[in-house]
Amino acid sequence: METFIAILALILGLAGIIGSIAPGLPGPPLSWVGMLILYIWGAGTNGAGDPMSTTFLLVWLGIVIVVSILDYVVPAYFTKLTGGSKYGGWGAIAGLFVGLIYPPVGMIMGSLLGAFLAELFLANKPAISSLKSAFGAFLGFLFGTGLKLICSAVMLFYIIVYAF
């Protein structure tokens, strides 16, 4: 049974990595559920022989919550930081969803194009200013994705340490 739990936790950790990049899958929460499964069934110990602690699990839950919230806040912040308006942020999100047809390139290009067009036509900004705002939205998207990826990768590391 412990082997099954360890493999299930590993699969959830890997799904968390994939979900950090691919939309539709909640990356860090999936990785955290993998750690939770190891904790509940006590399926492993670290190199020193200690089981996963409740404090460790709750700290990671807090990190997952903060990273998940930042993933939505950071793109809008970066857009505003580069002079964009709320239209640029909404355009980036809309472009991201349209770009889901051709992931991951479509998502990146959709986010850039959506922010650019929204700034250009809805906010009535000049093309160069719209391009700057679109670049900010793109940087925010990359930063949020990077945060999720790092968070999920570290949790996958701990899943491997405690499970195997």
Secondary structure, 3 states (H helix, E strand, C coil): CHHHHHHHHHHHHHHHHHHHHCCCCCHHHHHHHHHHHHHHHCCCECCCCCECCHHHHHHHHHHHHHHHHHHHHHHHHHHHHCCCCHHHHHHHHHHHHHHHHCCCHHHHHHHHHHHHHHHHHHCCCCHHHHHHHHHHHHHHHHHHHHHHHHHHHHHHHHHHHHHC
